[in-house]
């Protein structure tokens, strides 16, 4: 019977680990940490409203906590700080943007020609 092995990322001991090869040597990683690492790789292009460029279209990848924005919504930041949403055919005034976008993640929309 195999004993538990310490996960390189979280430091906890687990019986179900995977060895990965890195530049600094072989490392053991538990399933939970491996899933978090893969998820981070998939979301590496995600950003928040604070990183938006004015006039550029973004797609919501993680909805806002209060439900104002859903996955797939197309949004744009206007010069006055207002956030407009195509699917809702509406906007959020600049003074409410920070509250309305809590928890939300976005990705720059790429148009295929």
C-alpha positions as CSV (number, residue, x, y, z in Angstrom):
1,X,0.0,0.0,0.0
2,X,1.4,3.4,-1.0
3,X,1.7,6.1,1.6
4,X,0.7,9.7,1.1
5,X,2.9,12.2,-0.8
6,X,3.2,15.9,-0.2
7,X,1.8,18.1,-3.0
8,X,4.3,20.6,-4.2
9,X,1.7,23.4,-4.7
10,X,-0.6,23.2,-1.7
11,X,1.7,21.4,0.8
12,X,-0.9,18.9,1.9
13,X,-0.3,15.1,1.9
14,X,-2.4,13.1,-0.7
15,X,-2.5,9.5,-1.9
16,X,-3.6,10.5,-5.4
17,X,-0.9,12.7,-7.0
18,X,0.7,13.1,-10.4
19,X,4.3,13.7,-11.2
20,X,5.0,16.6,-13.5
21,X,8.4,17.5,-15.0
22,X,9.5,21.1,-14.6
23,X,12.8,22.9,-15.3
24,X,13.7,22.7,-11.7
25,X,13.0,19.0,-11.4
26,X,10.1,16.5,-11.0
27,X,7.2,17.7,-8.8
28,X,4.2,15.8,-7.3
29,X,0.9,17.6,-7.6
30,X,-2.5,16.5,-6.2
31,X,-5.6,16.3,-8.5
32,X,-7.1,19.5,-6.9
33,X,-4.1,21.6,-7.6
34,X,-3.7,20.2,-11.1
35,X,-7.3,21.2,-11.9
36,X,-6.7,24.7,-10.6
37,X,-3.5,25.1,-12.7
38,X,-5.3,23.9,-15.9
39,X,-8.2,26.2,-15.2
40,X,-5.8,29.1,-14.8
41,X,-4.2,28.3,-18.1
42,X,-7.5,28.3,-19.8
43,X,-8.4,31.7,-18.3
44,X,-5.0,33.3,-18.7
45,X,-6.5,35.9,-21.2
46,X,-9.3,36.9,-18.8
47,X,-9.3,40.3,-17.2
48,X,-11.6,42.5,-15.2
49,X,-13.4,45.8,-15.9
50,X,-10.4,47.7,-14.5
51,X,-8.3,46.4,-17.4
52,X,-10.8,47.3,-20.2
53,X,-9.8,49.6,-23.1
54,X,-12.4,52.2,-24.1
55,X,-14.5,51.3,-27.1
56,X,-13.2,47.7,-27.3
57,X,-15.8,44.8,-27.2
58,X,-15.3,42.2,-24.5
59,X,-17.2,39.0,-23.8
60,X,-18.2,38.0,-20.3
61,X,-16.6,34.7,-19.3
62,X,-17.6,34.6,-15.6
63,X,-20.9,36.3,-14.7
64,X,-21.2,39.1,-12.1
65,X,-22.2,38.0,-8.6
66,X,-25.4,40.0,-8.7
67,X,-26.5,38.8,-12.1
68,X,-26.3,42.0,-14.1
69,X,-24.0,40.4,-16.6
70,X,-24.1,36.8,-17.8
71,X,-21.7,34.6,-19.6
72,X,-21.6,35.5,-23.3
73,X,-22.7,39.1,-22.9
74,X,-20.8,41.6,-25.1
75,X,-19.8,44.7,-23.3
76,X,-18.0,47.9,-24.0
77,X,-16.5,50.7,-21.8
78,X,-17.5,54.2,-23.0
79,X,-15.3,57.3,-22.5
80,X,-17.5,58.5,-19.6
81,X,-17.0,55.3,-17.7
82,X,-20.4,53.9,-18.6
83,X,-20.5,50.1,-19.4
84,X,-22.9,49.1,-22.2
85,X,-24.2,45.6,-22.9
86,X,-25.4,44.6,-26.3
87,X,-27.6,41.7,-25.1
88,X,-29.4,43.8,-22.5
89,X,-29.7,46.7,-24.9
90,X,-28.7,48.9,-21.9
91,X,-25.9,50.3,-19.8
92,X,-24.7,50.7,-16.3
93,X,-23.8,54.3,-15.3
94,X,-20.1,54.8,-14.3
95,X,-20.9,55.3,-10.6
96,X,-22.5,51.8,-10.4
97,X,-20.0,49.9,-12.6
98,X,-17.7,48.6,-9.7
99,X,-20.7,47.2,-7.8
100,X,-22.4,45.7,-10.8
101,X,-19.3,43.9,-12.0
102,X,-18.2,42.2,-8.7
103,X,-16.8,38.7,-9.6
104,X,-17.1,39.2,-13.3
105,X,-14.3,38.1,-15.7
106,X,-14.1,39.2,-19.3
107,X,-12.1,38.4,-22.4
108,X,-11.3,40.7,-25.4
109,X,-13.6,39.7,-28.2
110,X,-11.8,38.5,-31.3
111,X,-13.6,39.0,-34.6
112,X,-13.0,36.4,-37.3
113,X,-12.8,37.9,-40.8
